[in-house]
Amino acid sequence: MNISIINGSPKPGKSTTELMIEYLIPFISENTVSIHNINRANWDKIQFAEIGGGCDTLIFAFPLYVDSIPSHMLRFLIELEKQKQLFRKK
């Protein structure tokens, strides 16, 4: 199975979200795993075909700030929905 993990933490470097992803990796290591870091600077440069092209499962990891997600992650999710044809199985 191909798994894409979307790291939506706005912090560069080691964040709690990244530590949680590192904790998760050993449990899913028998699969093909790719990690995509989405932050304020690059969310609009992400290649959605790279994320969804051969992906069977998406895992979203991001901090939850007082019942809201980071704004760059919300913009990414809105754009991801527009690209949903990339995720349809043929």
C-alpha positions, -999 to 999 in steps of 0.1 A, spaced: 0 0 0 12 35 -8 7 60 20 12 98 18 16 117 51 9 154 49 28 173 77 8 206 81 29 220 110 38 257 104 70 252 124 102 245 105 125 218 118 115 196 147 79 201 157 56 180 178 38 170 146 70 158 131 78 138 162 44 122 160 49 112 124 83 97 133 65 77 160 40 65 135 65 54 108 76 21 124 39 9 126 34 14 88 69 7 76 59 -24 56 41 0 32 56 26 8 55 59 28 61 94 15 61 125 37 51 159 23 58 190 44 32 217 39 41 251 54 33 287 49 60 292 23 54 262 0 17 251 3 9 265 -32 40 249 -48 30 213 -38 26 189 -67 -8 174 -60 -2 146 -86 29 136 -66 8 133 -35 -23 116 -49 -10 99 -81 -2 64 -67 -15 70 -31 -39 45 -15 -41 63 19 -36 99 30 -27 108 66 -30 144 77 -9 155 106 -12 191 120 -15 210 152 -49 218 165 -51 254 177 -82 261 198 -104 241 175 -89 253 143 -63 241 119 -34 263 106 -46 286 78 -20 273 53 -33 238 59 -69 249 53 -59 265 20 -40 233 11 -71 212 18 -94 235 -2 -70 232 -32 -67 194 -26 -104 191 -30 -103 209 -63 -77 183 -74 -98 153 -63 -98 137 -98 -62 128 -91 -73 104 -64 -99 84 -83 -90 48 -89 -92 37 -125 
